[in-house]
């Protein structure tokens, strides 16, 4: 299944509101408020690349108070749990 990591900038002070809105977006499987250049980091998964693109461009980027995004399509990954 295609996955992407999306870095999100929000309006100042609206990180929690956007985080809550992301819980209703199909395909968002992880979401974090972070410190640094970006305000949130999320992981999105979809059955096809086309659906992944639709979720990011039509749902996430259009959420109120989302100012900008940077999307990185996952090429290969590993999960290290319990280390």
ABEGO torsion letter per residue (X at the ends): XBBBBBBBBBBBGAAAAAAAAAAABBGBABBBBBBEABABBBBBBBABAAAAAAAAAAAAAABBGBABBBBBBBABBBBBBGX
